[in-house]
Amino acid sequence: VSQSRYNVHVFLVWHGTSKKNMDSILKSGKFKGFPFFALDRETAEKFSKQAGSNPVVMDILVDPASVVPTGGYLTTVKEGLEKQNDGVWR
């Protein structure tokens, strides 16, 4: 996804988790550790159901420089991906 609004090229990816975890991520503006992101929503939905009760899927815009491919998914290049003021996670 390339959007001039962000002044960078961004990837739209999905993160399956529980509602409790999503609330914590959104409140802190950070992912803990090295989270995995699916390249399609359906895969993220499968993982969200394994995360516990109240499964959810988060739509995430990431800076390509912040992620690397790993086994069909993306993960972060460094620990603690953070949401920036422009809405892109880096």
C-alpha positions in Angstrom: 0.0 0.0 0.0 1.4 3.4 -0.9 -0.4 6.4 0.4 0.8 9.9 0.1 -0.8 10.7 3.4 1.9 8.7 5.2 4.8 10.1 3.1 6.2 6.6 3.0 5.3 3.3 1.4 3.5 1.2 4.0 2.3 -2.4 4.2 -1.2 -3.3 5.3 -1.0 -6.4 7.5 -3.1 -8.1 10.0 -2.5 -9.2 13.6 -4.8 -11.8 15.2 -5.1 -11.6 19.0 -7.6 -11.4 21.9 -9.6 -8.3 22.6 -7.8 -7.9 25.9 -4.4 -8.0 24.2 -5.6 -5.5 21.5 -6.8 -3.1 24.2 -3.4 -3.3 25.8 -1.6 -2.7 22.5 -3.7 0.3 21.6 -3.5 1.8 25.1 0.3 1.6 25.2 0.9 2.2 21.5 3.4 -0.7 21.5 3.6 -4.3 20.7 5.6 -6.4 23.2 8.4 -8.6 21.9 8.5 -9.6 18.3 4.9 -9.9 17.1 3.8 -11.8 13.9 1.7 -10.3 11.2 -0.3 -12.2 8.6 -0.3 -11.1 5.0 -4.0 -11.8 4.7 -7.0 -11.3 7.1 -8.1 -14.9 7.0 -4.8 -16.2 8.4 -4.9 -13.6 11.2 -8.5 -14.7 12.0 -7.2 -18.3 12.5 -4.5 -17.1 14.9 -6.9 -14.8 16.8 -9.0 -17.8 17.7 -5.9 -19.4 19.3 -5.2 -16.3 21.4 -8.0 -16.9 23.9 -11.5 -15.5 24.4 -12.9 -12.6 22.3 -10.7 -13.1 19.2 -10.1 -9.9 17.1 -8.0 -9.0 14.1 -6.1 -5.7 14.0 -5.5 -4.0 10.7 -2.0 -2.5 11.0 0.0 -0.2 8.7 3.7 -0.9 9.0 6.8 0.7 7.6 8.4 -2.0 5.5 11.8 -1.2 7.1 10.4 -2.3 10.4 9.5 -5.9 9.4 11.1 -9.0 7.9 9.5 -12.1 6.3 9.6 -15.3 8.4 7.9 -18.5 7.3 5.0 -16.9 5.4 4.5 -14.1 8.0 6.2 -10.9 8.9 7.8 -10.1 12.2 9.6 -7.0 13.5 13.3 -6.4 13.0 13.6 -5.0 16.6 11.6 -5.6 19.7 8.8 -3.2 20.6 7.1 -2.0 17.5 5.5 1.4 18.3 2.6 3.4 16.7 3.9 6.7 15.4 2.0 10.0 15.2 1.3 9.4 11.5 -0.5 6.1 12.3 2.2 3.9 10.9 3.8 1.3 13.2 7.6 1.3 13.3 
